[in-house]
Amino acid sequence: MKKYISLAAGLVLFAVSACTPSTPVADNATPTKSASPTATSSEKPSEKPKDSATPKASDKPTTNSEGWQDYKSAAGKFSIQLPSKPQEQSQDQKTDVGTIKLNMVIAEANDSGYFVGYADFPNKIANPADVQKGLSDSVKGSVGNLKGEIKSEKESTLGDIPCRDFEAIGKVKTTDVSMKGRFCLADNRLYQVFALGAKDKLAATDVDRFITSFKIEK
């Protein structure tokens, strides 16, 4: 299972890099040049993810009778259900538009990984059509780092927040894996919610519960 956790930072990194706004920004923002990641798909992030500090009381998960935990992040402004006690990590990544902090919450169950990542960009994308393009590029960047193939993807919303749902397959070393997730862009914050595991181990009901439980607080 550790092989999936070590891969999470890379998937989040390349998803963020692919979605970094390169289109016109909102009127009250100062345009900047598009970001180019400092790492390519064959490279690893410049810094190892580091465990975050002890979470605040509002960030600590509460366990229900089924073993699933209700997790709420005050800093990330989201809540979600996780199948086990999560591990929190953060990493600073340099890009052409400045240093972007990647934040990750990772849980394990049945030899599968459940990930929530978020990062804030300096500016938000102004054109709604470009938002979906950015989310699509983000999905492609993440799946591409697995040398995988997108099996399906579609536009979706979480309230009035634009999202993109997808399913993909790929390989982690010699293991055939499945990946299913939802990426959302709330103003200038990119959220990445996805599960990754061996094709014969990733439980569809657990993955659906995980993804549909994700809520963004305003």
Salt bridges, closest charged atoms under 4 A:
GLU66 OE1 - ARG209 NH1 2.76
ASP120 OD1 - ARG189 NE 2.54
ASP137 OD2 - LYS133 NZ 2.91
GLU149 OE2 - LYS151 NZ 3.80
GLU153 OE1 - ARG164 NE 2.87
ASP160 OD1 - LYS218 NZ 2.58
ASP165 OD1 - ARG182 NE 2.72
ASP176 OD1 - LYS171 NZ 2.66
ASP187 OD1 - LYS124 NZ 3.87
ASP208 OD1 - LYS180 NZ 2.73
GLU217 OE2 - LYS72 NZ 3.43
